[in-house]
Amino acid sequence: MDTHPSHRRCTNASIVLGRMASASEMATCCAFLASDDASFVNGAVLVADGGARSAAAARAQ
């Protein structure tokens, strides 16, 4: 994506936070799911997309 600025701009525009997640932010989500703090999380999907899914749903309505 870094080699295609227009693709990055388009992708970022579709995300509520206006940017893609960093590797550290994604790692934090993974670490949570692997931790004891998530011991009661079962069969759930953790959506870490900066709000892209909710923005797409709003545009579809």
C-alpha positions in Angstrom: 0.0 0.0 0.0 2.9 2.4 0.6 3.8 2.2 -3.1 0.2 3.2 -4.2 -0.7 6.5 -2.5 -4.0 6.7 -4.2 -5.0 3.3 -2.9 -4.0 4.3 0.6 -6.0 7.6 0.4 -9.1 5.7 -0.8 -8.7 3.0 1.9 -8.2 5.6 4.6 -11.2 7.6 3.5 -13.4 4.5 4.0 -12.2 4.1 7.7 -13.9 6.2 10.3 -10.6 6.9 12.1 -9.1 8.0 8.8 -6.1 5.6 8.9 -5.2 2.0 8.9 -4.2 0.3 12.1 -0.6 0.0 13.1 1.0 -3.4 13.7 1.2 -2.5 17.4 -2.6 -1.8 17.5 -3.3 -5.2 15.9 -0.9 -6.9 18.2 -2.7 -5.4 21.2 -6.0 -7.0 20.0 -4.3 -10.4 19.6 -2.6 -10.1 23.0 -6.0 -9.4 24.6 -7.6 -12.4 23.0 -4.7 -14.6 24.2 -4.8 -13.2 27.7 -6.6 -14.2 30.8 -8.6 -11.0 30.4 -10.5 -12.6 27.6 -11.1 -15.9 29.5 -14.9 -15.4 29.2 -14.8 -14.4 25.5 -16.0 -17.4 23.5 -17.2 -17.7 19.9 -17.0 -14.0 19.3 -15.5 -12.0 16.5 -13.4 -9.0 17.5 -13.7 -6.4 14.7 -10.7 -4.2 14.7 -11.2 -2.1 11.6 -11.2 1.5 12.8 -14.9 1.7 12.1 -14.8 0.7 8.5 -17.6 -1.8 8.9 -19.9 0.6 10.5 -19.1 3.3 7.9 -19.9 0.8 5.1 -23.2 -0.1 6.8 -24.1 3.6 7.1 -23.3 4.2 3.4 -25.5 1.2 2.4 -28.6 2.7 4.1 
